[in-house]
Amino acid sequence: MTGVSEGSWFLAVDSGGSGLRAVVGTAERGPLARRESREPVRTGERGIDPDHFMTRLVPLVRALTAEAGAVPLTTVVVGATGLASLGDGLRAELPGALAREWGVRTVALAADAVTAYVGALGPRPGAVIAGGTGLIAIGTDLTGWRRADGWGHLLGDCGGGAWIGRAGLEAALRAHDGREGGSAGLLACAEEVFGPVAGLPGALYPRPDRPAVLASFAPRVAACADEDPVAGGILRAAARHMADSAAAVCPAGGEPYIALTGGLFKLGDPLLSPLDGELERWLPHARRVPAEGDPLHGSVRIAAELSTGSLTLPSDGTMLSVTTRPDD
């Protein structure tokens, strides 16, 4: 590639439950090649497994650099699900592994909430609600990071896809039992999807992918919301939880920005309409804007800014850490 300096190539990675997505590019030209692997990185006693991460990453990068004609990589940014609580091994071993494999000098490790934030808002103060199977809110005033929820489907993720699906199935079981708060419509939907609801505990509790199975019922709750007051109430409660989390992390002063990102918001108006109202009530000073891009876009943006020395986002030990290897 003409006009590209040897020191400007970066690798940006998004690692999550669906696998790895990776991009190589330059600060001057942006992303130049993209690949993905459908196998997620394993977690073990030390959290995210750095050896397995490299096993999945190396063939992707070889294909990417062959496609793009890339010179040696100098900067790598990895956004990873679970990094804040499961990233000790990755933080300890990945920079050295990347240096040995490709001579990488600068490595940034970011929680997926951070890359979601940067993908949605860039380096601007505000808050982002990231909703999928789970739910987390993250905010910054550009001096530090704040997060709320993201504690998983057993302890939190309030308002996320698994939370909505679980609440819908609870309403179905209430109707099955004849208890108050039940929904005959959601009972019919549940039996259409899962079969007789008496078998739900045995079908759900042993499954390792239980959060995803619960979240798969969220679109049914949304589809019933216009005509079913119980389903509508579930989505209004989800909106309150989201706005509560956003208010906990959003800067209190100025005119911060707020954006939504993630597949949960494909549920559309049954969720977005009450959420708009709740955000206006909880955060009247915030300016709502559409998300610019996804978490991989956030990793790319961080990588480009690191490459040019223009990164202004705050660093800390768990949410976003940057290590630089000195020149030999």
VEXDREN-2710 file (C-alpha; in Angstrom, 1 decimal):
% VEXDREN-2710
k/r/px/py/pz
1/MET/0.0/0.0/0.0
2/THR/1.6/3.3/-1.1
3/GLY/1.7/6.2/1.3
4/VAL/1.3/4.1/4.4
5/SER/4.1/4.3/7.0
6/GLU/5.4/1.0/8.6
7/GLY/4.5/2.3/12.0
8/SER/0.8/2.9/11.4
9/TRP/-0.8/-0.6/11.1
10/PHE/-3.2/-1.7/13.8
11/LEU/-5.3/-4.7/14.7
12/ALA/-8.7/-4.2/16.3
13/VAL/-10.5/-7.1/17.9
14/ASP/-14.0/-7.7/19.4
15/SER/-14.2/-10.9/21.5
16/GLY/-17.6/-12.0/22.7
17/GLY/-19.9/-14.9/23.2
18/SER/-20.3/-15.4/19.4
19/GLY/-16.6/-15.5/18.7
20/LEU/-13.9/-13.1/17.5
21/ARG/-14.2/-10.3/14.9
22/ALA/-10.9/-8.7/13.8
23/VAL/-9.9/-5.8/11.6
24/VAL/-6.5/-4.6/10.3
25/GLY/-6.1/-1.1/9.1
26/THR/-4.2/2.2/9.4
27/ALA/-5.0/5.5/11.1
28/GLU/-4.8/7.2/7.7
29/ARG/-7.1/4.8/5.8
30/GLY/-9.2/3.1/8.4
31/PRO/-10.2/-0.6/8.3
32/LEU/-8.7/-2.4/5.3
33/ALA/-9.6/-6.1/5.9
34/ARG/-12.0/-7.9/8.2
35/ARG/-12.3/-11.5/9.3
36/GLU/-14.2/-13.4/12.1
37/SER/-14.2/-16.8/13.9
38/ARG/-17.4/-18.3/15.2
39/GLU/-15.7/-20.1/18.2
40/PRO/-15.7/-18.0/21.4
41/VAL/-12.6/-17.8/23.5
42/ARG/-12.7/-20.1/26.5
43/THR/-12.8/-19.1/30.1
44/GLY/-11.1/-21.1/32.9
45/GLU/-9.8/-20.7/36.5
46/ARG/-7.9/-17.5/35.5
47/GLY/-10.8/-16.1/33.5
48/ILE/-10.4/-15.5/29.8
49/ASP/-7.9/-18.0/28.6
50/PRO/-5.0/-16.1/26.9
51/ASP/-3.5/-19.2/25.2
52/HIS/-6.9/-20.0/23.6
53/PHE/-7.3/-16.4/22.7
54/MET/-4.0/-16.5/20.7
55/THR/-4.9/-19.9/19.2
56/ARG/-8.1/-18.3/17.7
57/LEU/-6.5/-15.0/16.8
58/VAL/-3.3/-16.0/15.0
59/PRO/-4.9/-17.6/11.9
60/LEU/-7.3/-14.7/11.6
61/VAL/-4.5/-12.2/11.6
62/ARG/-2.4/-14.2/9.1
63/ALA/-5.4/-14.1/6.7
64/LEU/-6.0/-10.4/7.4
65/THR/-2.4/-9.3/6.8
66/ALA/-2.2/-11.5/3.7
67/GLU/-5.4/-9.8/2.3
68/ALA/-4.4/-6.3/3.2
69/GLY/-0.7/-6.5/2.4
70/ALA/0.0/-5.2/5.9
71/VAL/3.4/-4.4/7.2
72/PRO/4.2/-5.5/10.8
73/LEU/1.5/-4.5/13.3
74/THR/2.5/-2.0/16.0
75/THR/-0.8/-1.4/17.8
76/VAL/-3.5/-3.9/19.0
77/VAL/-6.8/-3.1/20.7
78/VAL/-8.9/-6.0/22.1
79/GLY/-12.4/-5.4/23.4
80/ALA/-13.5/-8.5/25.4
81/THR/-16.7/-9.6/27.1
82/GLY/-16.0/-10.2/30.8
83/LEU/-12.6/-8.4/30.8
84/ALA/-13.4/-6.3/33.9
85/SER/-14.0/-9.4/36.1
86/LEU/-12.3/-12.2/34.1
87/GLY/-9.4/-10.5/32.5
88/ASP/-6.4/-11.0/34.9
89/GLY/-4.8/-13.7/32.8
90/LEU/-5.4/-11.7/29.5
91/ARG/-3.9/-8.6/31.0
92/ALA/-0.9/-10.4/32.3
93/GLU/0.0/-12.5/29.3
94/LEU/-1.5/-11.1/26.1
95/PRO/0.9/-8.1/25.6
96/GLY/3.9/-10.4/25.7
97/ALA/2.3/-12.9/23.4
98/LEU/1.4/-10.2/20.9
99/ALA/5.0/-8.9/21.0
100/ARG/6.5/-12.3/20.4
101/GLU/4.1/-13.1/17.6
102/TRP/4.1/-9.8/15.6
103/GLY/6.4/-7.4/17.4
104/VAL/3.5/-5.4/18.7
105/ARG/4.5/-2.4/20.8
106/THR/1.2/-1.0/22.1
107/VAL/-1.7/-3.1/23.4
108/ALA/-5.0/-1.8/24.8
109/LEU/-7.3/-4.1/26.6
110/ALA/-10.9/-2.8/27.0
111/ALA/-14.1/-4.2/28.5
112/ASP/-16.7/-4.7/25.9
113/ALA/-18.8/-2.0/27.6
114/VAL/-16.0/0.5/26.8
115/THR/-15.8/-0.5/23.1
116/ALA/-19.6/-0.4/23.0
117/TYR/-19.4/3.2/24.4
118/VAL/-16.7/4.3/22.0
119/GLY/-18.4/2.7/19.1
120/ALA/-21.6/4.5/20.0
121/LEU/-20.4/7.9/21.1
122/GLY/-16.7/8.2/20.5
123/PRO/-14.6/10.4/22.9
124/ARG/-17.5/12.4/24.1
125/PRO/-18.9/12.6/27.7
126/GLY/-22.1/10.8/28.3
127/ALA/-23.7/7.4/28.9
128/VAL/-24.4/4.3/26.8
129/ILE/-26.9/1.6/27.5
130/ALA/-25.7/-1.7/25.9
131/GLY/-28.5/-4.2/25.7
132/GLY/-28.6/-7.7/24.4
133/THR/-29.1/-10.9/26.4
134/GLY/-27.7/-8.9/29.3
135/LEU/-27.7/-5.2/30.2
136/ILE/-25.0/-2.8/31.2
137/ALA/-24.8/1.0/31.3
138/ILE/-21.4/2.8/31.1
139/GLY/-20.6/6.4/31.3
140/THR/-17.7/8.8/31.4
141/ASP/-16.9/12.4/32.0
142/LEU/-13.5/11.7/30.3
143/THR/-11.7/11.6/33.6
144/GLY/-12.9/8.1/34.6
145/TRP/-15.4/5.3/33.8
146/ARG/-18.6/4.4/35.7
147/ARG/-20.6/1.3/35.1
148/ALA/-24.0/0.1/36.4
149/ASP/-25.4/-3.4/36.3
150/GLY/-24.0/-6.0/33.9
151/TRP/-24.0/-8.5/36.8
152/GLY/-25.4/-11.4/34.8
153/HIS/-28.9/-12.9/34.6
154/LEU/-28.9/-14.3/38.2
155/LEU/-27.9/-11.1/40.0
156/GLY/-28.9/-8.3/37.6
157/ASP/-28.9/-7.4/33.9
158/CYS/-32.2/-5.7/34.8
159/GLY/-34.1/-4.8/31.7
160/GLY/-32.0/-7.0/29.4
161/GLY/-33.2/-9.7/27.0
162/ALA/-32.9/-12.5/29.5
163/TRP/-34.7/-10.4/32.2
164/ILE/-37.6/-9.6/29.8
165/GLY/-37.9/-13.2/28.7
166/ARG/-37.8/-14.5/32.2
167/ALA/-40.5/-12.0/33.3
168/GLY/-42.6/-13.1/30.4
169/LEU/-42.3/-16.7/31.2
170/GLU/-43.1/-16.0/34.9
171/ALA/-46.3/-14.3/33.7
172/ALA/-47.1/-17.4/31.6
173/LEU/-46.6/-19.6/34.7
174/ARG/-48.7/-17.4/36.8
175/ALA/-51.5/-17.7/34.3
176/HIS/-51.0/-21.5/34.2
177/ASP/-51.4/-21.6/38.0
178/GLY/-54.3/-19.1/38.2
179/ARG/-52.3/-16.6/40.2
180/GLU/-52.6/-12.8/40.0
181/GLY/-50.3/-11.1/37.4
182/GLY/-50.6/-13.9/34.9
183/SER/-51.0/-13.5/31.1
184/ALA/-53.0/-15.9/29.0
185/GLY/-51.4/-14.5/25.9
186/LEU/-47.9/-15.1/27.1
187/LEU/-48.9/-18.6/28.3
188/ALA/-50.0/-19.4/24.8
189/CYS/-46.8/-18.0/23.4
190/ALA/-44.7/-19.9/25.9
191/GLU/-46.4/-23.2/25.1
192/GLU/-46.0/-22.5/21.3
193/VAL/-42.3/-22.0/21.8
194/PHE/-41.4/-24.5/24.6
195/GLY/-44.3/-26.9/24.8
196/PRO/-46.2/-27.5/28.1
197/VAL/-45.0/-25.0/30.6
198/ALA/-44.9/-27.5/33.4
199/GLY/-41.8/-28.8/31.7
200/LEU/-40.0/-25.4/31.7
201/PRO/-37.9/-25.9/34.8
202/GLY/-36.5/-29.1/33.6
203/ALA/-35.9/-27.7/30.1
204/LEU/-34.2/-24.5/31.3
205/TYR/-32.3/-25.0/34.6
206/PRO/-29.7/-27.5/33.4
207/ARG/-28.8/-25.6/30.2
208/PRO/-25.5/-23.7/30.1
209/ASP/-27.0/-21.3/27.6
210/ARG/-29.9/-20.5/29.9
211/PRO/-29.6/-16.7/29.5
212/ALA/-29.8/-16.9/25.7
213/VAL/-32.8/-19.2/25.9
214/LEU/-34.6/-16.8/28.2
215/ALA/-33.7/-13.9/26.0
216/SER/-35.1/-15.7/23.0
217/PHE/-38.6/-15.2/24.5
218/ALA/-38.2/-11.4/24.7
219/PRO/-39.4/-10.8/21.1
220/ARG/-42.6/-12.7/22.0
221/VAL/-43.2/-10.4/25.0
222/ALA/-42.7/-7.3/22.7
223/ALA/-45.1/-8.7/20.1
224/CYS/-47.8/-9.0/22.8
225/ALA/-47.2/-5.7/24.4
226/ASP/-49.7/-3.6/22.4
227/GLU/-52.7/-5.8/23.4
228/ASP/-51.5/-7.5/26.6
229/PRO/-51.2/-5.2/29.6
230/VAL/-49.0/-7.6/31.4
231/ALA/-46.5/-7.8/28.5
232/GLY/-46.7/-4.0/28.2
233/GLY/-46.0/-3.7/31.9
234/ILE/-42.9/-5.9/31.6
235/LEU/-41.4/-3.6/28.9
236/ARG/-42.2/-0.5/30.9
237/ALA/-40.4/-2.0/33.9
238/ALA/-37.5/-2.9/31.7
239/ALA/-37.3/0.7/30.4
240/ARG/-37.3/2.0/34.0
241/HIS/-34.4/-0.3/34.9
242/MET/-32.4/0.9/31.9
243/ALA/-33.0/4.5/32.6
244/ASP/-32.1/4.0/36.3
245/SER/-28.8/2.4/35.3
246/ALA/-28.1/5.1/32.8
247/ALA/-28.7/7.8/35.4
248/ALA/-26.3/6.1/37.7
249/VAL/-23.4/6.5/35.3
250/CYS/-24.2/9.6/33.3
251/PRO/-22.3/12.8/34.1
252/ALA/-24.4/15.2/36.2
253/GLY/-23.2/18.4/34.6
254/GLY/-23.0/19.9/31.2
255/GLU/-24.9/18.4/28.3
256/PRO/-23.8/14.8/28.1
257/TYR/-24.8/12.5/25.3
258/ILE/-26.7/9.3/25.6
259/ALA/-27.0/6.4/23.1
260/LEU/-28.4/2.9/22.9
261/THR/-26.5/0.0/21.4
262/GLY/-27.1/-3.7/21.0
263/GLY/-29.5/-6.2/19.5
264/LEU/-32.1/-5.8/22.3
265/PHE/-33.3/-2.5/20.8
266/LYS/-34.4/-4.3/17.7
267/LEU/-37.6/-5.0/19.8
268/GLY/-38.6/-1.6/18.5
269/ASP/-41.3/0.7/19.6
270/PRO/-42.8/-1.5/22.4
271/LEU/-39.5/-1.0/24.2
272/LEU/-38.2/2.2/22.8
273/SER/-41.3/4.3/23.4
274/PRO/-41.4/3.7/27.2
275/LEU/-37.6/4.0/27.3
276/ASP/-37.7/7.4/25.6
277/GLY/-40.1/8.6/28.3
278/GLU/-38.0/7.2/31.1
279/LEU/-34.8/8.7/29.8
280/GLU/-36.5/12.1/29.6
281/ARG/-37.7/11.8/33.2
282/TRP/-34.4/10.5/34.6
283/LEU/-31.9/12.4/32.4
284/PRO/-33.6/15.6/31.2
285/HIS/-30.2/17.3/30.7
286/ALA/-28.8/14.6/28.4
287/ARG/-28.9/14.8/24.7
288/ARG/-30.1/11.6/23.0
289/VAL/-28.2/10.7/19.8
290/PRO/-28.1/7.6/17.6
291/ALA/-25.2/5.2/18.0
292/GLU/-22.5/5.7/15.5
293/GLY/-21.4/2.1/15.4
294/ASP/-20.9/-1.2/17.3
295/PRO/-18.2/-2.5/19.7
296/LEU/-15.9/-3.5/16.8
297/HIS/-16.1/0.1/15.5
298/GLY/-15.2/1.2/19.0
299/SER/-12.1/-1.0/19.0
300/VAL/-11.1/0.4/15.6
301/ARG/-11.5/3.9/16.8
302/ILE/-9.4/3.3/19.9
303/ALA/-6.7/1.7/17.7
304/ALA/-6.6/4.5/15.3
305/GLU/-6.3/7.1/18.1
306/LEU/-3.6/5.1/19.8
307/SER/-1.7/4.9/16.5
308/THR/-1.7/8.7/16.2
309/GLY/-1.2/9.5/19.9
310/SER/-4.6/11.2/20.1
311/LEU/-6.4/8.9/22.5
312/THR/-8.2/11.0/25.2
313/LEU/-10.2/8.3/26.9
314/PRO/-9.5/7.6/30.6
315/SER/-7.5/4.5/31.4
316/ASP/-7.8/2.3/34.5
317/GLY/-6.8/-1.1/35.6
318/THR/-9.9/-3.0/34.5
319/MET/-12.1/-1.1/32.0
320/LEU/-9.4/0.2/29.7
321/SER/-5.6/-0.4/30.1
322/VAL/-2.8/0.5/27.7
323/THR/0.7/-1.1/27.8
324/THR/3.6/0.1/25.6
325/ARG/6.7/-1.9/25.1
326/PRO/9.8/0.3/25.0
327/ASP/11.9/0.4/21.8
328/ASP/14.6/-2.2/21.6
END
